[in-house]
Amino acid sequence: MSSAIAHGAFAAHQGAPDERNTTIQPAQTVAQAKQAGLIPVGMHMELERIYQVSIAEQSFMADGFISMNLPKQIANKIANYGPENKCFTFENSLDVNQHLSILPYSNSADSKIGYEFTGKFAMVDHQQHRRNPFGRLKLEVIVAPTCSLAYSRQKVALVFDPEAKELIGSKVLVENLELPIGYALVDSKLQSRIKQWPGVSYSWLVAAITLSTSAWASFFRWVLPLLVVMAIVIMAPSLGSRYFEARISIPSASLLTLVFLHDAYRSDLPSFPYLTYLDRLYLYSYIVCLVMFILFVLDAFHSWSERPVLNINLPFFVIKTISFEQLVQALCVIGLFLVATVCWYV
């Protein structure tokens, strides 16, 4: 909705293009903004709590504080300027009835107005789940200007308002942050970002935090059951041919187990337009089960003495004789390591 409003406001201000800001240079501090010929609008943000993180819904809840310190040359041009007429919006907010309460120090005479907010926000980066269930989770709270800030004939840039020279935006942002259980804070940033529209641009202030989960917990929950099933499948050819019924039932039973495990994993995720890291491991496991089943079917037409064997030349003139089934087992194990390694980087 905020994007549609922005489009409408831009369309309504097509006159006098020579005076309007058509390009805003990136600026992260008040000094950089002034040096670039921009009017800095200082903003201060603190996140108090992150909770209800849902990868399935691609959303999270956040509580915090935010303030805007408007230069008087901008505040005087805004009709009905005051705490009730906030001059910003949360661009990635999913909550239409977002709770926003005015802090006590806010008043119309002072250009600085503060709010306490609670809302539901969308995850912006949908490509960050490629390494799921591992990897990191990036959450952003995006602040965009409203009123006439983004569309005035002045060049306006939203930047962090330090309030004191020793304060750093990324540290202030998460100084009192309460994280959901199971997540650890990896990184935090509070920076300006330029949003481009055809022929125009305006400044955003983005609060970005990066979270991570326990790699060992993810491994034991999702990967270890898969490896156990794969080990059973790969060891199945080691059974003698007299156990034919047991041998041929292992791949099909294991395939059914993998399907249930995979379905339980996917139930916590939305429909991504790509395969995650664990999806690729499951895909390889399905192929191994099919290969083993075909191997056992072919074995039904041969006696133990008729099975093909291979001679492999080892160092120091050593010749190792292995059966075709042993070769398939070795290739499946090597393939698993290759797939696990390559899929991590691709």
C-alpha positions as YAML, in Angstrom:
chain: A
units: angstrom
residues:
- id: 1
  name: MET
  ca: [0.00, 0.00, 0.00]
- id: 2
  name: SER
  ca: [2.85, 2.38, 0.89]
- id: 3
  name: SER
  ca: [4.46, 1.74, -2.51]
- id: 4
  name: ALA
  ca: [1.20, 2.65, -4.26]
- id: 5
  name: ILE
  ca: [1.00, 5.87, -2.25]
- id: 6
  name: ALA
  ca: [4.59, 6.66, -3.19]
- id: 7
  name: HIS
  ca: [3.80, 6.14, -6.88]
- id: 8
  name: GLY
  ca: [0.78, 8.40, -6.63]
- id: 9
  name: ALA
  ca: [2.73, 11.12, -4.86]
- id: 10
  name: PHE
  ca: [5.48, 11.00, -7.41]
- id: 11
  name: ALA
  ca: [2.97, 11.14, -10.27]
- id: 12
  name: ALA
  ca: [1.31, 14.18, -8.71]
- id: 13
  name: HIS
  ca: [4.61, 16.06, -8.64]
- id: 14
  name: GLN
  ca: [5.73, 15.80, -12.24]
- id: 15
  name: GLY
  ca: [6.00, 19.57, -12.68]
- id: 16
  name: ALA
  ca: [9.28, 21.47, -12.40]
- id: 17
  name: PRO
  ca: [11.61, 18.50, -12.87]
- id: 18
  name: ASP
  ca: [14.60, 20.81, -12.80]
- id: 19
  name: GLU
  ca: [13.92, 21.63, -9.13]
- id: 20
  name: ARG
  ca: [12.96, 18.20, -7.91]
- id: 21
  name: ASN
  ca: [15.35, 15.64, -6.52]
- id: 22
  name: THR
  ca: [15.80, 13.03, -9.25]
- id: 23
  name: THR
  ca: [18.89, 11.44, -7.75]
- id: 24
  name: ILE
  ca: [19.78, 11.05, -4.08]
- id: 25
  name: GLN
  ca: [23.32, 10.04, -3.29]
- id: 26
  name: PRO
  ca: [23.83, 7.44, -0.53]
- id: 27
  name: ALA
  ca: [24.67, 9.08, 2.80]
- id: 28
  name: GLN
  ca: [25.09, 7.27, 6.13]
- id: 29
  name: THR
  ca: [25.77, 10.21, 8.45]
- id: 30
  name: VAL
  ca: [24.60, 13.75, 8.93]
- id: 31
  name: ALA
  ca: [28.01, 15.03, 7.81]
- id: 32
  name: GLN
  ca: [27.94, 12.95, 4.62]
- id: 33
  name: ALA
  ca: [24.43, 14.14, 3.81]
- id: 34
  name: LYS
  ca: [25.39, 17.78, 4.19]
- id: 35
  name: GLN
  ca: [28.53, 17.27, 2.15]
- id: 36
  name: ALA
  ca: [26.42, 15.77, -0.66]
- id: 37
  name: GLY
  ca: [24.11, 18.78, -0.64]
- id: 38
  name: LEU
  ca: [21.26, 16.89, 1.04]
- id: 39
  name: ILE
  ca: [19.10, 17.87, 3.98]
- id: 40
  name: PRO
  ca: [19.60, 15.22, 6.69]
- id: 41
  name: VAL
  ca: [16.56, 14.00, 8.60]
- id: 42
  name: GLY
  ca: [17.93, 12.37, 11.72]
- id: 43
  name: MET
  ca: [16.26, 9.16, 12.86]
- id: 44
  name: HIS
  ca: [16.93, 7.09, 15.95]
- id: 45
  name: MET
  ca: [15.79, 3.47, 16.26]
- id: 46
  name: GLU
  ca: [16.06, 0.82, 18.93]
- id: 47
  name: LEU
  ca: [14.66, -2.69, 18.68]
- id: 48
  name: GLU
  ca: [13.38, -3.98, 21.99]
- id: 49
  name: ARG
  ca: [12.12, -7.45, 21.07]
- id: 50
  name: ILE
  ca: [12.00, -9.83, 18.11]
- id: 51
  name: TYR
  ca: [9.50, -12.70, 18.37]
- id: 52
  name: GLN
  ca: [7.13, -14.96, 16.40]
- id: 53
  name: VAL
  ca: [9.69, -15.51, 13.65]
- id: 54
  name: SER
  ca: [7.89, -17.59, 11.00]
- id: 55
  name: ILE
  ca: [9.81, -18.85, 7.99]
- id: 56
  name: ALA
  ca: [6.61, -20.48, 6.71]
- id: 57
  name: GLU
  ca: [4.84, -17.09, 6.62]
- id: 58
  name: GLN
  ca: [8.04, -15.14, 5.86]
- id: 59
  name: SER
  ca: [7.29, -12.73, 8.70]
- id: 60
  name: PHE
  ca: [8.29, -11.70, 12.22]
- id: 61
  name: MET
  ca: [7.04, -9.47, 15.02]
- id: 62
  name: ALA
  ca: [9.09, -6.61, 16.43]
- id: 63
  name: ASP
  ca: [8.75, -4.07, 19.24]
- id: 64
  name: GLY
  ca: [10.90, -0.98, 19.50]
- id: 65
  name: PHE
  ca: [11.34, 2.77, 19.60]
- id: 66
  name: ILE
  ca: [11.82, 5.22, 16.76]
- id: 67
  name: SER
  ca: [12.21, 8.99, 16.60]
- id: 68
  name: MET
  ca: [12.46, 11.52, 13.80]
- id: 69
  name: ASN
  ca: [14.26, 14.84, 14.14]
- id: 70
  name: LEU
  ca: [13.09, 17.11, 11.33]
- id: 71
  name: PRO
  ca: [15.02, 20.24, 10.38]
- id: 72
  name: LYS
  ca: [12.79, 23.28, 10.85]
- id: 73
  name: GLN
  ca: [13.10, 24.17, 7.17]
- id: 74
  name: ILE
  ca: [11.28, 20.89, 6.42]
- id: 75
  name: ALA
  ca: [8.90, 20.84, 9.41]
- id: 76
  name: ASN
  ca: [7.56, 24.32, 8.58]
- id: 77
  name: LYS
  ca: [6.50, 23.15, 5.12]
- id: 78
  name: ILE
  ca: [4.40, 20.23, 6.43]
- id: 79
  name: ALA
  ca: [0.77, 21.00, 7.15]
- id: 80
  name: ASN
  ca: [-0.52, 19.89, 10.56]
- id: 81
  name: TYR
  ca: [2.96, 18.77, 11.56]
- id: 82
  name: GLY
  ca: [2.98, 17.12, 14.97]
- id: 83
  name: PRO
  ca: [3.09, 13.78, 16.78]
- id: 84
  name: GLU
  ca: [-0.29, 12.70, 15.35]
- id: 85
  name: ASN
  ca: [0.89, 13.32, 11.80]
- id: 86
  name: LYS
  ca: [3.93, 11.05, 11.60]
- id: 87
  name: CYS
  ca: [6.11, 11.61, 8.56]
- id: 88
  name: PHE
  ca: [7.29, 8.04, 8.06]
- id: 89
  name: THR
  ca: [5.91, 4.58, 7.45]
- id: 90
  name: PHE
  ca: [7.21, 1.04, 7.79]
- id: 91
  name: GLU
  ca: [7.63, -0.08, 4.19]
- id: 92
  name: ASN
  ca: [7.60, -3.84, 4.90]
- id: 93
  name: SER
  ca: [4.85, -3.77, 7.53]
- id: 94
  name: LEU
  ca: [2.19, -6.49, 7.24]
- id: 95
  name: ASP
  ca: [-0.03, -5.12, 9.99]
- id: 96
  name: VAL
  ca: [-2.53, -2.52, 8.80]
- id: 97
  name: ASN
  ca: [-3.54, -1.72, 12.37]
- id: 98
  name: GLN
  ca: [0.01, -1.42, 13.58]
- id: 99
  name: HIS
  ca: [0.31, -0.16, 17.15]
- id: 100
  name: LEU
  ca: [2.15, 3.16, 17.33]
- id: 101
  name: SER
  ca: [2.15, 5.20, 20.53]
- id: 102
  name: ILE
  ca: [3.64, 8.66, 20.99]
- id: 103
  name: LEU
  ca: [6.47, 9.02, 23.49]
- id: 104
  name: PRO
  ca: [6.07, 11.67, 26.23]
- id: 105
  name: TYR
  ca: [8.86, 13.97, 25.02]
- id: 106
  name: SER
  ca: [7.18, 14.49, 21.62]
- id: 107
  name: ASN
  ca: [5.57, 17.86, 20.94]
- id: 108
  name: SER
  ca: [4.79, 20.12, 18.01]
- id: 109
  name: ALA
  ca: [7.17, 22.88, 19.09]
- id: 110
  name: ASP
  ca: [10.12, 20.50, 19.11]
- id: 111
  name: SER
  ca: [11.08, 19.04, 15.73]
- id: 112
  name: LYS
  ca: [11.95, 15.73, 17.39]
- id: 113
  name: ILE
  ca: [9.06, 13.30, 17.70]
- id: 114
  name: GLY
  ca: [9.35, 9.79, 19.13]
- id: 115
  name: TYR
  ca: [7.14, 6.71, 18.97]
- id: 116
  name: GLU
  ca: [6.95, 3.24, 20.45]
- id: 117
  name: PHE
  ca: [5.92, 0.68, 17.86]
- id: 118
  name: THR
  ca: [4.72, -2.92, 17.70]
- id: 119
  name: GLY
  ca: [4.13, -4.59, 14.38]
- id: 120
  name: LYS
  ca: [4.40, -7.54, 12.04]
- id: 121
  name: PHE
  ca: [7.00, -7.25, 9.30]
- id: 122
  name: ALA
  ca: [7.75, -9.17, 6.13]
- id: 123
  name: MET
  ca: [11.09, -10.81, 5.40]
- id: 124
  name: VAL
  ca: [12.50, -8.97, 2.42]
- id: 125
  name: ASP
  ca: [15.25, -11.34, 1.28]
- id: 126
  name: HIS
  ca: [13.59, -14.49, -0.05]
- id: 127
  name: GLN
  ca: [16.88, -15.91, -1.38]
- id: 128
  name: GLN
  ca: [18.43, -16.28, 2.07]
- id: 129
  name: HIS
  ca: [16.99, -19.76, 2.68]
- id: 130
  name: ARG
  ca: [19.07, -21.61, 0.07]
- id: 131
  name: ARG
  ca: [21.21, -23.20, 2.81]
- id: 132
  name: ASN
  ca: [18.27, -24.07, 5.02]
- id: 133
  name: PRO
  ca: [18.23, -25.62, 7.63]
- id: 134
  name: PHE
  ca: [21.65, -24.03, 8.06]
- id: 135
  name: GLY
  ca: [22.70, -20.52, 7.14]
- id: 136
  name: ARG
  ca: [21.61, -17.22, 8.63]
- id: 137
  name: LEU
  ca: [18.35, -15.32, 8.84]
- id: 138
  name: LYS
  ca: [18.28, -11.64, 7.89]
- id: 139
  name: LEU
  ca: [15.43, -9.51, 9.24]
- id: 140
  name: GLU
  ca: [14.81, -5.91, 8.25]
- id: 141
  name: VAL
  ca: [12.61, -3.08, 9.45]
- id: 142
  name: ILE
  ca: [12.41, -0.53, 6.64]
- id: 143
  name: VAL
  ca: [11.42, 3.08, 7.34]
- id: 144
  name: ALA
  ca: [10.24, 5.17, 4.38]
- id: 145
  name: PRO
  ca: [9.32, 8.87, 4.40]
- id: 146
  name: THR
  ca: [5.77, 10.11, 3.93]
- id: 147
  name: CYS
  ca: [4.12, 13.57, 4.13]
- id: 148
  name: SER
  ca: [6.05, 15.80, 1.75]
- id: 149
  name: LEU
  ca: [9.47, 14.60, 2.87]
- id: 150
  name: ALA
  ca: [10.22, 12.38, -0.11]
- id: 151
  name: TYR
  ca: [8.53, 14.63, -2.64]
- id: 152
  name: SER
  ca: [9.55, 18.13, -1.61]
- id: 153
  name: ARG
  ca: [11.79, 20.14, -3.85]
- id: 154
  name: GLN
  ca: [14.45, 19.78, -1.22]
- id: 155
  name: LYS
  ca: [16.83, 16.82, -1.29]
- id: 156
  name: VAL
  ca: [16.09, 14.87, 1.88]
- id: 157
  name: ALA
  ca: [18.06, 11.90, 3.24]
- id: 158
  name: LEU
  ca: [17.10, 9.74, 6.22]
- id: 159
  name: VAL
  ca: [20.21, 9.14, 8.34]
- id: 160
  name: PHE
  ca: [20.98, 7.88, 11.82]
- id: 161
  name: ASP
  ca: [20.72, 10.60, 14.46]
- id: 162
  name: PRO
  ca: [23.49, 9.77, 16.95]
- id: 163
  name: GLU
  ca: [22.25, 12.23, 19.62]
- id: 164
  name: ALA
  ca: [25.78, 11.84, 20.96]
- id: 165
  name: LYS
  ca: [29.04, 11.53, 19.04]
- id: 166
  name: GLU
  ca: [30.07, 8.28, 20.71]
- id: 167
  name: LEU
  ca: [26.89, 6.39, 19.75]
- id: 168
  name: ILE
  ca: [26.94, 3.93, 16.84]
- id: 169
  name: GLY
  ca: [23.68, 3.10, 15.08]
- id: 170
  name: SER
  ca: [24.26, -0.67, 14.82]
- id: 171
  name: LYS
  ca: [25.02, -0.92, 18.56]
- id: 172
  name: VAL
  ca: [22.16, 1.32, 19.68]
- id: 173
  name: LEU
  ca: [19.78, -0.71, 17.52]
- id: 174
  name: VAL
  ca: [20.30, -3.96, 19.45]
- id: 175
  name: GLU
  ca: [21.62, -2.74, 22.79]
- id: 176
  name: ASN
  ca: [18.54, -3.97, 24.66]
- id: 177
  name: LEU
  ca: [17.24, -6.46, 22.11]
- id: 178
  name: GLU
  ca: [15.47, -9.59, 23.32]
- id: 179
  name: LEU
  ca: [15.77, -12.45, 20.84]
- id: 180
  name: PRO
  ca: [13.47, -15.46, 20.37]
- id: 181
  name: ILE
  ca: [14.58, -18.76, 21.88]
- id: 182
  name: GLY
  ca: [16.92, -20.69, 19.61]
- id: 183
  name: TYR
  ca: [18.39, -17.67, 17.83]
- id: 184
  name: ALA
  ca: [21.68, -15.84, 18.34]
- id: 185
  name: LEU
  ca: [22.60, -12.37, 17.11]
- id: 186
  name: VAL
  ca: [25.31, -12.37, 14.44]
- id: 187
  name: ASP
  ca: [25.27, -8.82, 13.07]
- id: 188
  name: SER
  ca: [23.26, -5.59, 13.13]
- id: 189
  name: LYS
  ca: [23.18, -2.54, 10.89]
- id: 190
  name: LEU
  ca: [21.29, 0.73, 10.83]
- id: 191
  name: GLN
  ca: [21.94, 2.38, 7.49]
- id: 192
  name: SER
  ca: [20.43, 4.48, 4.75]
- id: 193
  name: ARG
  ca: [19.38, 2.89, 1.51]
- id: 194
  name: ILE
  ca: [18.31, 4.54, -1.73]
- id: 195
  name: LYS
  ca: [15.04, 3.39, -3.31]
- id: 196
  name: GLN
  ca: [14.92, 3.98, -7.04]
- id: 197
  name: TRP
  ca: [11.81, 4.66, -9.08]
- id: 198
  name: PRO
  ca: [11.88, 5.59, -12.78]
- id: 199
  name: GLY
  ca: [13.25, 9.13, -12.85]
- id: 200
  name: VAL
  ca: [13.17, 9.64, -9.07]
- id: 201
  name: SER
  ca: [14.68, 8.27, -5.89]
- id: 202
  name: TYR
  ca: [14.18, 8.66, -2.20]
- id: 203
  name: SER
  ca: [15.89, 7.65, 1.00]
- id: 204
  name: TRP
  ca: [15.07, 4.72, 3.27]
- id: 205
  name: LEU
  ca: [16.40, 3.95, 6.72]
- id: 206
  name: VAL
  ca: [16.88, 0.19, 7.17]
- id: 207
  name: ALA
  ca: [17.39, -1.60, 10.48]
- id: 208
  name: ALA
  ca: [18.88, -4.99, 9.59]
- id: 209
  name: ILE
  ca: [19.73, -7.75, 12.04]
- id: 210
  name: THR
  ca: [21.22, -11.13, 11.19]
- id: 211
  name: LEU
  ca: [20.34, -14.14, 13.32]
- id: 212
  name: SER
  ca: [21.60, -17.69, 13.36]
- id: 213
  name: THR
  ca: [20.43, -20.97, 14.83]
- id: 214
  name: SER
  ca: [22.52, -23.78, 16.28]
- id: 215
  name: ALA
  ca: [24.15, -25.73, 13.45]
- id: 216
  name: TRP
  ca: [24.39, -28.84, 15.65]
- id: 217
  name: ALA
  ca: [20.70, -28.66, 16.55]
- id: 218
  name: SER
  ca: [19.78, -28.41, 12.86]
- id: 219
  name: PHE
  ca: [22.12, -31.28, 12.03]
- id: 220
  name: PHE
  ca: [20.69, -33.64, 14.66]
- id: 221
  name: ARG
  ca: [17.10, -32.73, 13.85]
- id: 222
  name: TRP
  ca: [17.15, -32.81, 10.04]
- id: 223
  name: VAL
  ca: [20.38, -34.24, 8.62]
- id: 224
  name: LEU
  ca: [21.19, -37.12, 10.98]
- id: 225
  name: PRO
  ca: [17.93, -39.07, 10.30]
- id: 226
  name: LEU
  ca: [18.62, -38.71, 6.58]
- id: 227
  name: LEU
  ca: [22.17, -40.04, 6.99]
- id: 228
  name: VAL
  ca: [20.96, -43.01, 9.04]
- id: 229
  name: VAL
  ca: [18.47, -44.02, 6.34]
- id: 230
  name: MET
  ca: [21.14, -43.54, 3.65]
- id: 231
  name: ALA
  ca: [23.57, -45.73, 5.58]
- id: 232
  name: ILE
  ca: [21.00, -48.54, 5.73]
- id: 233
  name: VAL
  ca: [20.35, -48.28, 1.99]
- id: 234
  name: ILE
  ca: [24.01, -48.21, 1.02]
- id: 235
  name: MET
  ca: [24.85, -51.20, 3.26]
- id: 236
  name: ALA
  ca: [21.96, -53.27, 1.87]
- id: 237
  name: PRO
  ca: [24.04, -54.81, -0.99]
- id: 238
  name: SER
  ca: [26.33, -56.35, 1.64]
- id: 239
  name: LEU
  ca: [23.57, -58.84, 2.46]
- id: 240
  name: GLY
  ca: [23.93, -62.20, 0.73]
- id: 241
  name: SER
  ca: [21.77, -63.16, -2.25]
- id: 242
  name: ARG
  ca: [19.86, -65.67, -0.12]
- id: 243
  name: TYR
  ca: [18.35, -62.66, 1.67]
- id: 244
  name: PHE
  ca: [16.85, -61.41, -1.60]
- id: 245
  name: GLU
  ca: [13.45, -60.49, -0.13]
- id: 246
  name: ALA
  ca: [15.06, -58.43, 2.63]
- id: 247
  name: ARG
  ca: [17.48, -56.77, 0.20]
- id: 248
  name: ILE
  ca: [14.85, -55.66, -2.30]
- id: 249
  name: SER
  ca: [12.50, -54.38, 0.42]
- id: 250
  name: ILE
  ca: [15.11, -52.05, 1.97]
- id: 251
  name: PRO
  ca: [15.20, -49.42, -0.84]
- id: 252
  name: SER
  ca: [11.40, -49.17, -1.10]
- id: 253
  name: ALA
  ca: [10.91, -48.99, 2.69]
- id: 254
  name: SER
  ca: [13.73, -46.45, 3.00]
- id: 255
  name: LEU
  ca: [12.25, -44.38, 0.18]
- id: 256
  name: LEU
  ca: [8.95, -44.20, 2.03]
- id: 257
  name: THR
  ca: [10.76, -43.13, 5.21]
- id: 258
  name: LEU
  ca: [12.61, -40.41, 3.30]
- id: 259
  name: VAL
  ca: [9.37, -39.10, 1.83]
- id: 260
  name: PHE
  ca: [7.86, -38.72, 5.32]
- id: 261
  name: LEU
  ca: [11.01, -37.05, 6.67]
- id: 262
  name: HIS
  ca: [11.14, -34.69, 3.71]
- id: 263
  name: ASP
  ca: [7.47, -33.82, 4.06]
- id: 264
  name: ALA
  ca: [7.97, -33.00, 7.75]
- id: 265
  name: TYR
  ca: [10.84, -30.70, 6.82]
- id: 266
  name: ARG
  ca: [8.90, -28.93, 4.04]
- id: 267
  name: SER
  ca: [5.89, -28.36, 6.30]
- id: 268
  name: ASP
  ca: [7.84, -25.59, 8.07]
- id: 269
  name: LEU
  ca: [8.72, -23.81, 4.83]
- id: 270
  name: PRO
  ca: [6.83, -21.89, 2.13]
- id: 271
  name: SER
  ca: [7.00, -22.90, -1.53]
- id: 272
  name: PHE
  ca: [10.36, -21.48, -2.56]
- id: 273
  name: PRO
  ca: [11.12, -21.18, -6.30]
- id: 274
  name: TYR
  ca: [14.36, -23.06, -5.64]
- id: 275
  name: LEU
  ca: [15.64, -26.14, -3.82]
- id: 276
  name: THR
  ca: [17.15, -25.63, -0.39]
- id: 277
  name: TYR
  ca: [20.33, -27.37, 0.71]
- id: 278
  name: LEU
  ca: [18.43, -30.16, 2.46]
- id: 279
  name: ASP
  ca: [16.06, -30.53, -0.51]
- id: 280
  name: ARG
  ca: [19.05, -31.39, -2.69]
- id: 281
  name: LEU
  ca: [20.30, -33.97, -0.21]
- id: 282
  name: TYR
  ca: [16.88, -35.60, -0.24]
- id: 283
  name: LEU
  ca: [16.83, -35.56, -4.05]
- id: 284
  name: TYR
  ca: [20.15, -37.40, -4.12]
- id: 285
  name: SER
  ca: [18.85, -39.89, -1.54]
- id: 286
  name: TYR
  ca: [15.85, -40.67, -3.73]
- id: 287
  name: ILE
  ca: [18.18, -41.39, -6.64]
- id: 288
  name: VAL
  ca: [20.31, -43.73, -4.48]
- id: 289
  name: CYS
  ca: [17.23, -45.67, -3.39]
- id: 290
  name: LEU
  ca: [16.16, -46.07, -7.01]
- id: 291
  name: VAL
  ca: [19.66, -47.21, -8.05]
- id: 292
  name: MET
  ca: [19.77, -49.80, -5.27]
- id: 293
  name: PHE
  ca: [16.34, -51.12, -6.18]
- id: 294
  name: ILE
  ca: [17.37, -51.52, -9.83]
- id: 295
  name: LEU
  ca: [20.60, -53.20, -8.71]
- id: 296
  name: PHE
  ca: [18.69, -55.79, -6.68]
- id: 297
  name: VAL
  ca: [16.23, -56.44, -9.50]
- id: 298
  name: LEU
  ca: [19.12, -57.11, -11.89]
- id: 299
  name: ASP
  ca: [20.75, -59.30, -9.28]
- id: 300
  name: ALA
  ca: [17.68, -61.55, -9.28]
- id: 301
  name: PHE
  ca: [18.68, -62.75, -12.76]
- id: 302
  name: HIS
  ca: [22.21, -63.76, -11.74]
- id: 303
  name: SER
  ca: [23.59, -66.32, -9.34]
- id: 304
  name: TRP
  ca: [26.32, -65.37, -6.86]
- id: 305
  name: SER
  ca: [29.03, -66.90, -9.07]
- id: 306
  name: GLU
  ca: [27.89, -64.98, -12.14]
- id: 307
  name: ARG
  ca: [28.10, -61.54, -10.58]
- id: 308
  name: PRO
  ca: [30.55, -59.25, -12.39]
- id: 309
  name: VAL
  ca: [33.78, -58.34, -10.64]
- id: 310
  name: LEU
  ca: [36.27, -55.56, -11.22]
- id: 311
  name: ASN
  ca: [40.04, -55.48, -10.75]
- id: 312
  name: ILE
  ca: [41.34, -52.17, -9.44]
- id: 313
  name: ASN
  ca: [45.04, -51.31, -9.60]
- id: 314
  name: LEU
  ca: [46.21, -49.84, -6.31]
- id: 315
  name: PRO
  ca: [49.63, -48.31, -5.49]
- id: 316
  name: PHE
  ca: [52.64, -50.61, -5.09]
- id: 317
  name: PHE
  ca: [51.35, -53.01, -7.76]
- id: 318
  name: VAL
  ca: [48.46, -54.16, -5.58]
- id: 319
  name: ILE
  ca: [45.39, -55.41, -7.42]
- id: 320
  name: LYS
  ca: [42.07, -55.30, -5.55]
- id: 321
  name: THR
  ca: [39.17, -57.36, -6.78]
- id: 322
  name: ILE
  ca: [35.73, -56.02, -5.88]
- id: 323
  name: SER
  ca: [32.23, -56.89, -6.96]
- id: 324
  name: PHE
  ca: [30.05, -54.58, -8.98]
- id: 325
  name: GLU
  ca: [27.81, -54.06, -5.97]
- id: 326
  name: GLN
  ca: [30.77, -52.92, -3.87]
- id: 327
  name: LEU
  ca: [31.64, -50.43, -6.61]
- id: 328
  name: VAL
  ca: [28.10, -49.06, -6.53]
- id: 329
  name: GLN
  ca: [28.30, -48.70, -2.75]
- id: 330
  name: ALA
  ca: [31.57, -46.79, -2.98]
- id: 331
  name: LEU
  ca: [30.22, -44.50, -5.71]
- id: 332
  name: CYS
  ca: [27.10, -43.74, -3.65]
- id: 333
  name: VAL
  ca: [29.21, -42.72, -0.64]
- id: 334
  name: ILE
  ca: [31.53, -40.57, -2.77]
- id: 335
  name: GLY
  ca: [28.52, -39.03, -4.52]
- id: 336
  name: LEU
  ca: [26.96, -38.11, -1.17]
- id: 337
  name: PHE
  ca: [30.07, -36.19, -0.10]
- id: 338
  name: LEU
  ca: [30.29, -34.45, -3.48]
- id: 339
  name: VAL
  ca: [26.63, -33.43, -3.46]
- id: 340
  name: ALA
  ca: [26.83, -32.20, 0.14]
- id: 341
  name: THR
  ca: [29.89, -30.10, -0.69]
- id: 342
  name: VAL
  ca: [28.88, -28.72, -4.08]
- id: 343
  name: CYS
  ca: [25.32, -27.87, -3.06]
- id: 344
  name: TRP
  ca: [26.62, -25.81, -0.14]
- id: 345
  name: TYR
  ca: [28.32, -23.38, -2.52]
- id: 346
  name: VAL
  ca: [25.95, -23.53, -5.51]
...
